[in-house]
Every structure is written in structure tokens, then in C-alpha cells.
């Protein structure tokens, strides 16, 4: 055995920088020294682990190149749809990708899948033709792997990071940023930092309100005012939304911490009143960091004597909601099990069925006011898997039946259904005998990369309104970010008590 034995590993280490450069968004070749060293340390760890397991340098070299290539391909698929590279918390979603493949796998290109299969075949071939090194190589390789981990932890702490994945990647490269996020994000100190921020959130304290209207919050899947796009979209698609905006307390566009997916980021911001910039590494998957009772809007209402209910017509364990919602002080979580016989619109439970459930909750005899947080699912992608009927596009836009607009037509179909749900809900609440506040907002814009690339002009903002069926309109400033919605609703409640202090608590609970 000579020094030439390990030449394939050295070549692979150098080549791995070129593989890493395939990840989007791309930066220049000039990187901080700590980024270069962290890249080499990560490559060294992969090589040492592979060498300890196989004792075959050429096969290990294939692994060294295959790992960043596969990670870059997956990251590019995510970036194309969601405008964010692959980050460390996405590793925890792999189990969801297996359990719910429709939500994830269609975004992978055929070339990515074929590339992964080819890589496996090359690795098998290299393993077959190469002779193994002596057994004594394995302990030494494992020792070096452990040393790489220790060095990587140190380098991760000094890597200059902004926690904006795209910016960090263009400066430091994909692999160093991914590893630094991974090592820093899962440190106990990151969890402690998150808990400190959550413990002083806006809903930690609160006096019993003078008015106790029912409060409904609807997080509408992929909702935004699509008519802001430079496209010929029929205004009537959002006619009931327009009516709500004319009658509401406040409305406007809304900055949300997600694009095309990652609903739980907007969800968490609404429920806790915390901005993404406050969360550190928890900003990417906040529910993974909730390990104990967390102050929330639901907790505020519970302390005020409300029954708190969350409704989401999907699997309870998705994003770990069945674990997290009790920690956010929801009394009940109504998930897909309650919608077994509900109507579908496309592959998911319809918005109309979610509204039926909301109304059923409101009409159930009870002794406490209700806080209901409902999340719709109908307009969830991948939209390109759904079909369009001939001539259907003309119902929603004037750009014709060209296949390039098919995804937009599908999106508008479901958006029209959300609008119809909203119209029916407003009609119900206008004649309801109990004071009710309604907050409606979109969690993020839809994942329509081809449409957005063609049209341009997409801000990434969603839209919202806060509406009530009683009293005059209080003077509220327009809100800019989703974390402010909860506090705005509480101000609406207090304004109702000031306007009518005698009857604020006197209307019967349905």
C-alpha cells in the first residue's frame, strides 16, 4: 500500500468544490477561509466513514462526490419552487416525504432521480472491482472521522452567517452553510435561545377581556390577491373577498415568512406573535423547537375563558401538529379523522367542508366563547398534477388554454372555491346572533415557479383582513407582518367593549 492508494480521495476532495458549485443560488469562488476549511472537514468526514465501512478508496471517492451532488440536486429542486435552498431542518421532513410522497416527490426532476440511480450503480460497480484495504484501516479512519466532527463544530461557530440561506450560500457555498446550520441549529443552546424568546412573547400575560365575542381565524392555503399579477385575471374570482375588505376593520397585503410552502412558519408567527428574525435557527421549522408549553394566542384565549380549537383537514402528525398544538394551549385538534366523509376538491378536503366544520363548532351548545383556528388544505400543491377541462381557463382568466397556464388555472379554480367559502361564511356571520370576529389571511403565495417566472412581479406577500359582525370600525393601522394579526384582533375586542360596555358580555352563547 503506497501513498497513491488514497489519490482518488484527494481528487474527489478537490472535485467536490465543483460539485458544490452546482447548488443554486451560486456565488463566486472567493469564500471565507472558515468556509473552505469546513467544506474540506465535511468531505473528510464522509471519506473517513465510507473508508471505515468499505476500505475501498475508489468507492469512497464516489461517495465523496455523490453526497454533495445529491444534496445539491435536492436543494435545487426546492429552490426552484420555494426560492430557498435545502436547510438542515428539511432533514426532519424526509419521514414526511415517505409518508406523504405526493407533497414532495413531484417537485424532483426526472434527471435528479436518474442521476441518483446512476450514482448508486457507479458506486456498486466501484465497490465490486476494487480490492479492500487491510482491516487496520477502519479504526484509523473512524478516529479521523471523530476528529473531523470536533473540528467541524469549531468551524461552524466562526462561519459568518446571516441565517438567510440564499445569502449565506452565495458567500460561503452550499455544503459549508448546510453543515454549519445543522451543527449550530441542533445545539442545546439554540433550543434554550428559542425558549427564552418564546417565554417573553406578546401573549405571556393578559387580563380577562371586557368583551368575549367568538373569534375565528382562517389560514387559507396559498391565498393571495392574484389579481396583482400582470395578467388578465377576472376580478370576480375574489368578489366575496372584496366585499369583506369593504366591510372590514382593516385589510391589506401581508409579509409572511414563507414562499410556496412551509406553512407552519406563518402559522407559528400568527399563533405566537413572534417574528422569524427573533427565532434564530428555529425560524426554519419552529414546531421542531417547541418542546414545552409555549405562550400563544390560543393560550391567551384559554386564560380568558375561551374554548380553543384547531382545525386542519390533514393528517394530525404532519409537521408534528398533534404534539405541538397541546403545547400551544389548544383544547382540541380536529384533523383528517373528522373529515372522512367530507367533500374533496382535487386530492384534498374542500374549503367548503372546512367551513361546514367551523359552523358546526359554532353551533354546538356550549358555555364558553370559542376561539377557532382553522387551516384549509384545498389549494395545496403540487398543482401541476391536477387536470384542466377544455375551456375551463376562460372562467378565471383571459390568457387562453395554453398548457403553460394550466397550473394557474388550477390555482384559480381552488382560489374561487376559497372565495365561495368566504362568501358563505360572511353571510352566516352577518345574521348570526352572537358577536364574532373573523381574521382571514394567506399563509404564503402558491408554488407556481413557471407561472411566476413568466409573469414576474410577485412580491411574495399574502393578503389578510379582520372583520366583525358588530359595532363600528375602530381606527387600526394597516398591518405589515403576520405576527401582528393576533394583537390586532385583541384590539378589536377591546374597542368593542369601549363602544358598548353595557352589552359587551350580554349576548347569549349559541
URNORLIN-V150834 format. One line per field, one symbol per residue. ss: DSSP state (@ for helix, = for strand, . for the rest). psi: psi as a letter, one per 20 degrees, with the letter a starting at -180 (. if undefined). Layout:
ss->???
psi->???
//
This chain:
ss->..@@@@@@@@@@@@@@@@@@............@@@@@@@@@@@@@@@@@@@@@@..@@@@@@@@@@@@@@@@@@@@@@@@@@.....@@@@@@@@@@@@.@@@.@@@..@@@@@@@@@@@@@@@@@@@@......@@@@@@@@@@@@@@@@@@@@@@@......@@@@@@@@.@@@@@@@@@@@@..@@@@@@@@@@@@..............=======.....@@@....=.@@@@@@@@@@@@@..======.......@@@@@@@@@@...@@@.@@@@@.@@@@.......@@@@@@@...======.....@@@@@@@@@@....===.@@@@....==..==.@@@@@@@@@@@@@......======.......@@@......@@@@.=.....@@@@@@@@@@@@@@@@@@@@@@@@@@@@.....=======......@@@@@@@......=======............=@@@@@@@@@@@@@@@@@@...........
psi->prhihjghhgghgghhhhghiipqqqaaioqqhhgghhghggghggggghhhhhkogghhhgghhhghggghggghgghhhikprprhihhiihhhhghmhhighiipqhhgghggggggggggghhgipqqrqhihghgghghgghhgggggghhhipoqijoggghghhiqggggggggghhhjqhhhghgghgghikrijgrpqpqhqmqqpppooppkprniiiqmqmpphihlghgggghhirgqrarppqkqoialhighghgghijpqhiiiciihhmhhiioirppprghhghghjjqpppppolaphipjkhhhhhhhjkphqoobhhikhjqqqnbirpqhhhggghghhghippriqrpopopprigjqaphiiqrpqpihhihhrkjajphijghgggghghhhhhggggghgggghhjqjqpppppprqhrqrnmggghhghakohiqarrqpqqkqrrpropqqqhqhiigghhhhhgghhhhhhmhgjhjipqp.
//
